[in-house]
């Protein structure tokens, strides 16, 4: 492994966020390595949502710093994070049901004609967007969706999540963050989304996966960031720890840096 690959793509150091007497982030640290899937887990109220919001520009921390590709960055809103190459797929999908698949992929970042039609009349290049959407969906193995112009509201939950993931892969040049992507899906559709996450990783993009589903976490994650009481308390891997270990550290039943001595049975 080269030294370059040992440098985190996205870091946070000492993030603090308070809401009156409530401390959501209490000196939180974070490290995402190139080409990895990093799961972020924590009990309800642990502060993992605040951490992800800070990294994606949806929350401005009171203290601490965020470093992207070795450069310190400050995001005032999610659009600035997107422009820097951090794309987020939220739990509620944030897709527009009435729009078609291609329009959803390019929502807010539409392609206009390069000639006078785009310059003077701001006309959208619908064909270019359809072609690019079809190319991206094919890359991710999503062309079970036959008609790129069909409304998103006609798709299944898994297909809708696929559109959201495809959008993040299309525009996320440095980092893709996925917030509970399988939370509302059945077994078969969850399987499809996990495959999509692995496909995004295979394309070279590091992925941050926030999930309560331990089997999913331990299936796809390279490392697991455990968040508790507003900060990172441990980083483990599926090779060195069990799901029970992860839950025990997450809830405070086990000290970080330890493993439970158990038999194989």
N, C-alpha and C positions, 0 to 999 in steps of 0.2 A: 504493500500500500504506500502510495506516495505521501509526502508530508502535506501536500495540498489537500489530500482527502482527510487529513486529520484536523483541518480547520473548519469549525462550524459554519454553516451557511447562515444560520439565524441564531442569535444569542440574546439573552436578557440578563442583566445583572442588577440585583438589588431593587427590583420593582416594588413600589409601595403605592397602594391606593386605599384611601380611607373615605368612608361615608359617615360623617359625624363620629360617633364612638365605635362604629363597626369598621374593622380593618379587613378589607377583602384580599389585599396583597401585602405581605409582611416581609419584605426583602426577598422577593422571589427571583430565582435564577432559572435559566432555560438554555438548552443547547440542542440544536438540530444539525446533524451531520449530513454531508452530501450523500444523496442516493439512498437514504434510509427511510423506513417507516417508523416514526417515533409515536408511540401511544402515550396519551396523557390521561391518567386515571386519578380519581379522588372521590371521596364521599360528597354527598350534597352539602354545599356550603363551604367546601374546602378552598374555593377560590380559583378553581381551574377555568371557569368561564371568564372570570375577570382577567386571568392571564392571557387567554386566547383573544379576548377583545382588545387587550393592550397591544398584542402582536399584530393584530389585523387592522388597527387604527380606529376601532369602534369605542375605545376608551383611552383617555390620556392619563398616564400614571402621575402621581404626585412627586415621585422621586424614582431614581434608577435610570438605566439606559438600555436601549435596544440597538443591536449591532447587526447589520445585514451585509454579508460579504466583506466583513472587516471594516465597514464604515458605520459610524454612529448615525442613526436616523431618528427623526421625530415625526410621527404621523398625527395630524389633527383630525383626520377622518378616514373612513375605509377606502375612499377613492385614491388617496395618496399612497396607501399601502398597495393597492392594486397597480398603480402606476409604477411602483418600485418592484413589482413582480410577485407580490404575495396575494394569492387568490384564495378565497374562503367559500366553502360550501356549507351553508347553515342548515340546522336541523329542520327548519320549516321550508327548506328548498329555495325560497326566494325566486321561484319561477312565476311567470305570468300565464295562468291557465288559458286565457283567451287567445294568446299569440301562438303562432306555429313554432315548430322546433328551431328552424333557422333564425327566426326573429328573436327567440329567447336566448340563443347562443350569443347573439350580437347586441342584446339589449343594452343601450347606453354606449355602445362602441360600434355603431353601424358603419358599414362601408358605403361611401358615396362614390358616384361615378367620378372618374379622374378627369373628365373633359368638362366642357362648359355646362353640361347638365348638373353636375355636382357642384361646380364652382359658383354658378349663378342661381340655380334653382334648388340646390341642395338635395337633388334626387338621389335616392338610395339605389345602390347596385344590387338588386335582389338576387340576380343570377350568381354574382360573386359570393354572396353570403350563403346561398344554397349549396354551391359547389364546395365551399370551405367547410360548411357544416357536415356535408355528406362525407368528405374526406376525413374529418376528425372522428365522426361516429364509426366509420369503417376501421380506422386505426385502433379504436378502443373496442372493436368487436360488437358494436351496437347497431349494426345495420339489420337487425331483426325489425327495427323501425323502418317500415318500407317507404313511407311517404314523408319526406322532409318538410312538406308544407302542411301536415296535419296539426291541428291544435293540440297543445300540451294537455288540455283537459280530457282528451280522448285516450291518453296513455295510462298504463298501470302505474302504481306507486314506484315500482322498481325502475320502470322506463323513465319516469319523471326524474328520479334521482340520477339516472344515467345521463340525462340531458344536463343536469346541474354539474355533474362530475366532468362531462365533456367540455362544458364552458370553462371550468377551472383549468383543465388541461390545455385548452386552447390559448388562454391568456396568462396563466400562471407561469412566468418565465423562470422563477427561482424557487418558490415554495407553494405547496398546496395544503391548505388547512381544511380538514373535514370534521364537522361538529355533529356527532351522533348520526352518521349517515344511514345506519340500518335500524334506527330506533323504531320506526313505524312500519317496518316491512316484515313480511312473512319469511319463512325459511328459504324458499327458492329464490325470492327476489334479493334477500340478504346475501345469498351466495353469489349472485350476479354482481352486486355492488362490491363485495370483497375482491372478486376477480378484477373489477375495474380499478380498485385501489392498487392492486399488485401490478396492473398494466401501466398505471401512471408512474409507479416506481421504476418499472422496466424501461420506461422512456427517459429515465434519468432525473426525474423530478423528486425531491424529497417530500415526504408526506407527513403531516401532523394529524394523528387520528385521535379524536376525543371520543371515548366510548365507555359505557357502563357494562358492555357485554364482554366478560372475561374470555370466553372461548374465542370470540372474534379477535380480541386483542392478542391472545397468545398464539393465534394461528398466523397472523400477518405481520406483527410488529417485530422489528429488529431489536429495539430497546423500549423500555417502559419507564416513563417519568411518573413518579408517584407524588401527588400533591396533597398536602395536609396542613390545615391551620394557616393557609395563606402563603405557603412556600413549598418548594421542592424538598422532600425529605429523603428521597432515594432514587436511584436509577438501577433497574434490574433488567435482566434479559430472560426470555423464555427458556434458555438453556441452563441458567443458574438458579432459577426460582420457579416455584409452582404457582398456580392460580391462588391456592390457599395462602401462600407466602405473601402474594401481592395484596390480598384482602386484609391480611393481618397487619401488614405495614401501613396500609391505607387507613385502617381504623385505630391504629395505635396499640394493637395487641402484641405486636412484635417490633423489636427495635430495628431500625434501618441497619443494613450491612450484615444482617444475620440470616441464616436459613434455619427452618424448623427441622430438627432431627426426626425424620420419619422413616418407616420401612417402605419398601417398594409396594407392598400390598395396599 
